[in-house]
Amino acid sequence: MDIAKASADEWRKHVRVRGSVEQDREALARLIEYDGDPFEIELYEHASDPRVRLIDRAVRSRVGQYSRHLRRLEERAKRTRDAGA
């Protein structure tokens, strides 16, 4: 496996594991209700930015599309091997 592919795989794994901006936004809202820390408010405003939310959804969508693409390729290769055997 070359370095670029390994790096891409690691990045996709990281995107799948981390929470979404929506989850962060909800957690920050709960924290703000609790103590209203100015830094938490700033983070909440950043997480509420429509562009940040749009980019997060697009990145997560792309990772999911690529994962489905890889699964389809594996299934196709398996069917080809089974048909040829």
N, C-alpha and C positions, 0 to 999 in steps of 0.2 A: 504494500500500500504506500503510495507516495505521500509526501508531507501535506500537500494541498487537500487531498481527500481526507486524510486523518484530521486535519484542522477543521474541515467542513463538518465532518461527522461529530466532532467534539462540540462545535458550535450548535449544531442541531440538537444534540443531547442536552446542552445547557438551556436552550430555549424551551424544550419540553419540560424540563425539571422545574425551572423557576416559575413563580406565579405570574399571572397576567397583571397588567396595569390596573385593570378593573378590581382585582383582588386587593392590590396595594391601596387603591383609592378607598375601598370600603374599610380596610383596616385603619388607614389614616383618619377617616371620618370618625371612627369609634374613638381613636386616641384624642382627637380634637374635642370631642364631646366630653371626654374625661378631664383633660387639663388645659387644652387650648394653647399649647406651646407654639410660639411664632415659627419655629423651624418646621414643625409638623404642618402648620398651615401652608407654608411655602411649598412643601413637598406635595401636599394635597392639591394645591393650585396647579402645580406642574403635572401631576397625574390626571388632573381634570382637563388639561389642554386637549382640544379635539384632535390636533395634529399628533400628539403623543399617543393618544388612544388609537387613532387610525393606523399609525405606523406599527404599534404593537399588534393589532389585529392582523395586519398584512404580513408581518414577520411570522406570527404563529400559524397563519393560514398557509404560507409558503412552505414552512417546515412540515405541516401535515400533508400537503399535496405531494411533496417529495417523498415522504415516507410511504404514502399510498402507491406512488409510482414504483418505488423499489419493491414493494410487496407484489405488485402486478408482474414486474419483471421476473421475480423469483418464481411465482406461480406459473408463468408462461414457460420458463426454463424447465420446471419440474414436469409440466405436461408434455413438453417436447421429449424429455428423457424417458418418461413413462411410455410414450407412444413409440419411441424408437427401440425400446427394450423388448 
